[in-house]
């Protein structure tokens, strides 16, 4: 089990937090069917772990007492079949948010007051796992980049199928808006926007995704008149 972390500075701890969070978000969204299947109520107490490598794991709690790091909620599998699936996933998301915060501040025990405040501010700029899973907080429509930078990979389609460049990438646009410096997260893996990667926006829910997460290449995107993300495709079929 990959729990240990050597993070000590605010930046290192936030990086650790972001990676674990991305892993948990992936388990509860993109890999939700696999995650659901692993949480068999007939098994022993199981926990959902997010690792610094951005991988997730459903496993038994650590044997040592006390554990090296705070442990996630114990026994998430027991309630799986006794609740509506969406409600159960929301419950796991809430417990995961609590665990992620506890790990971050456990690692930051030696930080001073200002450093703890800065750490929490960085964490608080990201949507919680609960907000992502329940869609309570809209994901920003446009990936943000530093002023003046450009990306040929960030593309959004309008409903009529016409390609249009992401407005955030236009030089000097929206400079006065506060949202220009907020972060956009991939709807699949929860990873942060990167100007060097290809992104595609869903025309239904308007979330943004890494092309690699939804298996869409720039060439394939050119042939799609209206893009629907995996979640919207699944909802339309049901």
Buried (B, 14 or more C-beta within 10 A) or exposed (E): BEBEBEBEEBEBBBBBBBBBBBBBBBBBBBBBEEBBEBBBEEEEEBBBBBBBEBBBBBBEBBEEEEEEBBBBBBBBBBBBEEEEEEEBBBBBBBBBBBBBBBBBBEBBEEBEEEBBEBBBEBBEEBBBBBBBBBEEEEBBBBBBBEEEEEBEBBBBBEEEEEEEEBEBBEEEBBEEEEEBEEBBBBBBBBBBBBBEBBBBBBBBBBBBBBBBBBEBEEEEBEEEEEBBBBBBBEEEEE
